[in-house]
Amino acid sequence: MNVSRKTNLRSGGQVLVDALEVHGCRFAFLVPGESYLAVLDALHDSTVRSIGARHEGGAAIMAEAFGKLTGEPGVAMVTRGPGATNAAHGLHIAHQDSTPMILFVGQVARGASDREAFQEIDYRRMFASTAKWVGQIEDPSRIPEFVSRAYHTALAGRPGPVVLALPEDMLVEPSEVADARPHRIAEPAPTPEAMAELRERLGAAKRPFVVVGGPGWDRAARDDLKRFAEANGLPVGVSFRAQDRFDNAHPNYAGHVGIGINPPLATRVEEADLLIVIGPRMGEATTAYSLIDIPVPRQTLVHVHPSAEELGRVYQPALPIQASVGAFLRAAAALAPVDGGAWAGEAAAAHDDYLEHAAPTRIPGALQLGEAIAWLSDRVPDDAIVANGAGNFAIWLHRFFKYSGRRTSLGPTSGSMGYEMPAAVAAKLEAPDRMVLSFSGDGGFQMTGNELATAVQHELPIIAFIVNNGLYGTIRMHQERDYPGRASATELYNPDYVKLAEAYGAHGETVARTEEFAPAFERAAASGKPALIELRVDPEAITPTATLSGLREAALAKAKA
């Protein structure tokens, strides 16, 4: 039933959408379904803008990317059963990346529950390990309560995803419930005693090193990090896919502590006597579980994280500090500097190592991907947003693209393929005046490349790059290392990407040689519409420094030895 907003009675669907407005929601990324028609009806007249994706996985990734970019929960809506299982893709990314997100799932009517009704799933059981909280709203009068709890849960401590199931008959039931107030999140802050101990430990150190990452960064936090690092002469590295937390051009920037780490940087982390980790949860992608010993690190570890549960979860810190990134760095920037004579020149040396590592390398083939990425890095505005997925192609982006100290990087620390295109759509919606780039491998693009249609529909002029080597490159690399000469299931037959782009209504280009890259990019940027640029890379070039045949030969030689 429809209930007028002009009366005290509202349908559950209307109460839900009104609650989203109260909490400042601006976009609902969704695939429509009959299980939540009352919500779709309420969205028709709402200030919340509905963005229809082509797949529930794309909708969920859009919500996750929005949360990652803004720090506010991205909202996704999907229908029951297959809609929810498809959305699990984005939910897992949000969980491993500590991104605030709320997923609303249409559910079977309350009277049909527990009968394995059409498309029925128990979402509490299904999402128990990938969400901070999973709830089901049985009474429309409790919608403001549940939505408020969802926002607070998604944002408090270590941010993450929340799932709320919505029985379809509940959404049409009328209620006189009043709206709640907007959410307000408590910010954990370091104690004076903890900051005094930090300064004491820093003053006694000989080889300190800082690693930053995780959620909760804004311009103030970045500025405070810069002041803290400069005042104490500290080298600063960034955790996996967190290159935008610190200006890569800053003389204290040491590089990317993650997959594909520069060997001298790995040595610096391993040999540090004081490791100050600010923000990241120190997952496998950053530490490889080898740079730092488990459970007691050989380095003196100071770990700063907003969630008490993350402090000591894997690594035992000598000094655990439960604090948000912003609160900690405000306090750190205010500390009196210590005498850093023991490590004088280390930051500059680390930055020199980074610059040497960031110089493009030669690879087989006519297209030198490192040179193209370096040119692009110098060409685009400092606030350009770069979305990338998972695959060996991303090594070039991580190594040769230089990020400013602004929120410009969107990538899944979970290593999820297909992230980039939906993430770019969300980024351009949120930041229409900023350039948005998307980088995919040819395998990852074909998982969510249909969201190019969403970009065309909403007139979002993102520029998407497909690094096409005809392979699932990462897996092929591992096959040649571990099972040389026995590759299977990793070759890809690809479409004509220019024709595909044009079929969608986008601009299309193919680049096969280095000198073709710049003019192709300029034409794409000038087209004023979504653009797709295919980069044809020799499949031999499996990393910036290794070839497939070289890996195979080395593995065969090792087997014979």
N, C-alpha and C positions, 0 to 999 in steps of 0.2 A: 504494500500500500504506500502511496505517497502522502506525506504529511507536510503541510505548509510550514515554511520557516517563520511565517508571521504569527503563528500561534506558539504556545508554550510546548506543544507536542511536536516532537521531531522523530523521524525514523532513525533506527540505529545507524544506517548509512550516513544520514545527515549529521548526526551527532559525531560520528567518526571524522568526517571531513571538516566539520567545525573545529574539532579538537586539533586537527593538523594545522589549521589556520592559526589557532591560538599559539601553537608552538613554533610558528614561523616557517612552516613548510612551504616551499615555493614550487617544487616539482614532484610529481608522482610518476615514476618510471614504471610502465606496466605493459602487460598483454591482457586485453579484456577477456572476461570469462563470465559465464552465466551464474556462477556461484557468488558473485559480488556485484550484481547489477544495481543494487540500491546505492552502493558507493559510487559507481560510475555515473548514476543519475545525479547524485549530490555534487560530484565534481564538475558537472556541466555549468553550474552557476558559481563556481568557487574561484577564489584567487589562486588556488593551487593549480598549476598548469599540468595537464595530463600529457605525457610523452609516450606514445604508443611505440613499443619496440617490435622487432620482427621475431623475437624469440625470448622466452623468459630468462634464459641465461644472459642475454644481452641486457634486459631490463635490470636484472640484479647487479650486473657489473656497472651499469650506468649509476645506480644508486651508490654502490661502493666507491666509485671514482668521485662522485659528488661529495661524499663524506670525507674522502681523503683530501680533496682539494680545499674544502671549506672548514672542516672540523665540526660541522653539524651533521646529524644523521641524514644520510640519503634514504629516501623512501621508495620502496618497490612494492608493487601489487601484482599478484598472480592468482590464477584460479587453482582449484584443488587438484590433487593427484599428479598428473604429468606436468601441470604448470609448476607445482612446488618442486618436483624432482628436477626439472630443468633449471630452476632458480638456485638449486643447491650449489652450482658453480660459483656464483657471485658471493653466496653466503660463506663458503669456505675461504675465499680470498679475504673477505672482511674479517673473518676469525683470525687467520694467520697474520694479517697485516695490521691488526688492532685498529680497525676502522669502524666508526659509529655508523650503524645502518639499521633500518627497521623494515622487515619484510612482512607484509600483510598477505595472508593466504585465505582465499575463500574456502569454506568448509561445508560439508553436508549439513542438512537441517538437523536440529537437535533431536527430533523424534526418530531419525534414521541412524543415529550414531551407534557404533559398536555392532553393526550388522554387516560390515564390509559393504556398505552402500556404494553406489556408483562413484568411483574415484576416491573413496574414503581412505585416508591415511591418518594414523596417530602422529601428529607433528611433534608432540613432546618427545616421543621415542625416536623419531626420525632425525631430528635436529639437535638432540641432547648434547652431542659432543662438538657441535660447530656453532652454537649460539650461547650467548651469556644467559639468556632466559627465553623460554618458550611458553607462551600462555594461550589460552583459548577463552574468548569473551562469551559467556553464556547469557548475560543479561545486559541489554542496551544501557541501562542506568549506570553500569560500571565502566562504560567506554572511556569517559574522561580520566578515570582512575588508572585504567590499564595503559592508555596512551601516555599519560604523564609518567608512569613507571617505566614504560618502554624508553622514553627519551632520557630519563635519569640513568637507567641501567646502561644504555648504549654509550653514554658519555662519561660515566663515573669511573675512576680508577683507570684500569686498562680498558680503553674503548673497544667496542665490538658490536656484533650483530644481535638483534632481538627479533624473534618471530612471534607474531600474533595471528591465531586462526580465528576466522570470522564465520560462524554458522549462518547460512544464507537466510534462514527464517528470523534469526536475531536481528539481521540488518533491516528488515522491513517492520519490525515491531516498534510501536511508538513509545516514547519516553519523555518525561518532563524534567530530566536531569539537567542541572546547570553545568556550564563549562568550568574547567579548572583554570588555574593561572599558568602562564608560561613557565617552562622549566628553568631551574637555576641550579648550577652544579657547584659543589664545594671544591675548592682547589687545595690539595695537600701542599704544604710548604715545609722546607727544611727547618730544623731547630737551630738556634744559635750555637748549641753545643756541637752539632754535626758540622756546621760550617767552620767552626774553630778547629775541629779535628781535621777537616779537609785541608785547611791552610797549613796546619802543622805537618801533615803528611807530605804536602806539596813542597814545603820548605826543606824537608829532609831527603827529598828524592834526588836522583842523579839522572834518570832517563824517563821522565814522565811523558805520557801520551794520552790524548783525548780522542774518544770515539763517540760520535753523536748520531742520532737517528730517532726512529720511532715517531709516535703521533704527538700532537699538541703544539706544533711549531707555528709561530706567527712572526711578524717583522720585529717586534720587540725582543722576542727570544733570540732571533738571529743577531740583532744588534748587541745584545748583552753577551752572547757567546763571543762575538768579535772583540768586545772590550776585555773580556776575561782572558782570551787567548793572547791578545796583543800585550796586555799589561804584564803577563807572566812568561811571554815568549814560548808558548806551547804549540807544538805541532798538532794539527787536528785532522783526523780521518773521519770518514762517514761510513755508516753501516750500509748493508746491501740495499741498493736502489733508494738511497737517501742522499744522492749527490747534491740536491738543491738545499740542504740544510746549512751549507757554508759556501760562500763565494769561492768557486774553483780558481779564480784569478788572485785570491788573497795570498800573500807571501807565507802565511802559516798553514795553508791547505796542503795536506799530505797525500790525499787520494782516497780511493774507494776500497774499504775493507769488506771484501765479499768475494763472490765467485769471480775468478779471473784476476785475483789480487796481484799487484806488482810485487815480485819477490822481495825487493828491498823494503817495501812497506810491511810485508809479512814479518820480516826479520825485526823491524822496529817494534811491532806489536809484541812479538814473542820475547824480545829482550828488554822491554820496558820494565822498570822496577815499580812504577806507579801507573796504573791504567784507570783513567777516569771515564766511565761510560755513562753518557747522558741521554736517556730516552729509549734506546732500543732494548728489546727483551733478550738480546744476545742469542738468537736462534742459530741453527746449523748453517744457514746460507751466509751468515756474517762471520762466524767463528770457525766453521768447519769442524767444530768440536776437537780441534787440534791446536789452534793458535793459543788457546787458553785451556789449562788442565782442568779436569773435572774430578771431584767437586771443588778441590782447593786449588785455585790458580797459583802458578808460580810467580805471577805479578801480584803486587798489592792492588787489590781491586776495590775501587769505589764505584758502586752502581747506583745510579739515580733513576727511579722509575715511579710513576704515580700509583702503582698497585703493589700493596704489601705482598701479595701472593707471588709476584714475579721476582722478588728479592730473595735470593737463595734457592730458587726453584731448581736451577741446574748448577750455577756457580755460587760458591760461598764468598760473599764480599767481606773484605776486612772492614769496610764502612758502608753499610746499606743506608740509603737516604730515600725515604718515601716522599716524593715531591713531584709536582708537575714540572715539565721542562721550563716553563716560563717562570715559576716561582723560584726554582733552584737557580736559574741563570741570573735573575734579578739579584739574588743574594750573592752569587759568585762574582758578578761584576762589581759589587760594592765592597768586596774584600780588599784589604790592603795588599798590594802585590808582594810576592816573596822575592828573595834574591835568586834569580835564575841563572847565575853564572855557571853552575855545573852543567847546564845543557845549552849554553849560549851557542847559537849557530845551528842547532839541531832542526829548528823549524824551517830555516832557509834551505838546509841540505835536503830535508824531506820534500820540500816544494820543488827543488831542482830534480829530484828523482821522479816526482810526479810529471813534471814537464817533459822529461826525457821519455817517459813511458807513454805520454799522450801524443808523441810525434807519430804521424801515420806511418805504417809499415807497408812494404810491398807484398802483394799477394798475386797468385796466378790469375791471369785473365786481363781483359781490356778495361774493366771497370775497377778502379782502385777505391774500394769502399771507404777506407780510412780517410783518403783525401777528400772524398765527397762529404763525409760527415764533418770533417774539420772545416771545410768551406761553409757548410750550412751553419755550423756553430758560430762562425764569425759573421754570418749574414743576417740571421734572424734577430728580432728584438730580444732584449734581456728578459722580458717577461713572457716570452713564448712558452707555451705549455707543450711538453713532449710526453706522449703516451706510448708505452711499448709493452709488448707481451714477452713470452718466454721463448727461448731458443738461442742457438749460437750466434745468430745475427745480432743479438742484443749486446754481445761482447764489444762489437765495434762502437755501438752507441755509448755504452758505459765508459769506454776507454778514450774515445776521441771527441766526444761532445763535451763542451765546457758549460757548466750550469752556473748561473748567477745565484746569489744568496736570496732567492725569492722562491715562492711555491710554484715550481715549474715542472716537476717530474712526477709522472703517474706510471707506476709499474707495480706488478704483483710480486711481493716478496715470497708468495706461495709458489711461484714458478708456474703460474697457470697460463696456458696458451689461449689465444683468442681474446685477451684482455683489451688490447689497444683500441680497436675500432669503437666499441661501446663506450670506453673511457673517454675517447676524444669527443664523441657526441655530447656526453654529459659536460665535459669541460667547456665546449663552445657554447652550450646553453647557459652555463653559469657565468662565463667570461666572454661575451660576444665581441668585445673590443680587442681581445688578445689573439695573437696567432696561435693556432693549435695544430700540432703535427702528430701523426700516428705512424709508428714503425711496427711492421709485421714481418714474420717469415711467411713463405708461401704456404706452409702447413697451418700456421696459426690463423692466417687471414681467412682461410676457407672454413674455419670453425664459426666465426662470427662476422664475416665480411658482409653478410646480408644487412647489417646495420648501416651500411653505406646508404641504403634506401631511406633509412630514418634521417640521415643527414641531409639527403636531397629533399625529402618532404618538408623538413623544417628550415631549409635554406641555410645550412650551416657550412660555411666554406672552410672546412678542415682540409688539410693536405695529408694524404695517406701514402706512405711508402711501403712497398712490398719487396723484400729482399728475396728474390727468386733464384734458388739454386737447384730446384727440382728434387729436394730431399727433406725428410725430417732430419735436419742436420745434426742435432745434438745426439739423437739415438744412433745415427749412422756413425758418428765419431766414436761412441762407446762400443759399437759393434766391431769397428776396425781395431780398436785397442784390445778388446777381450776375445773376439772371435774373428780374427783377421781373414779376409777373403770370403766370409760367409754371411754377407749382408742379406737381409730379407725384410720385406714390408716397409722399407724406408724410402723407396723411390716414389715420386709424385708426378702424376700427369696433370698439368695445369691448363686452365683456360687461357684464351687470349684476353689479358687483363684490360687492354685498351678498349676492346669491344664490350667487355663486361661493364667497365666504367660508363661508357657511352650509353649502354642499355639502361643503366640506372638513371641516366640524366646527369652524370658527372663528367668532369674533364679527365681525359686519359692521356698518359704519356708512357713511352718505354725508353729506358736508358740502358745502353749496352756498353758505352765507353765513358771514361772519366770526363772528357771534354763536353759530353752531352748533358751532364748533370745540371750545371748552373743554368743554362738557357731553359731546360725543361722545368726546373723549379720556378724560374721567373714567370714563365707562361702559366704555370699552375696557379701561382699566387695572384696573377693579374686576371685570371678567369672569373673571379668573383663567385665561384660556386665550388662545391665539394670536388676535390681532385684526387686522382690516384696515379701514382708514379711507380711503375714497375722497374726495379733495379735488377738487371740480369747479372748474376755473379757466378763465376766459375765454381762448380761444385768441389773442385780440389781445394778451394780456399775455405777450410772448415773453421779456422780461427785466424786472428791477425798474424799468427806466427807458425801455424802448422798446416800441413796438407793431409788429405785423406790417404794418398799413396805413401806418404812418409810415415804416418801412424801405422799403416798396415805392414810396411817393411820392417819397422822397428819391432812390432809385435811378433812377426814371424821369426825375426832374428833372435828375439828373446826366447821364443819357444824352442828353437833349435839348440840354443846354448846349454 
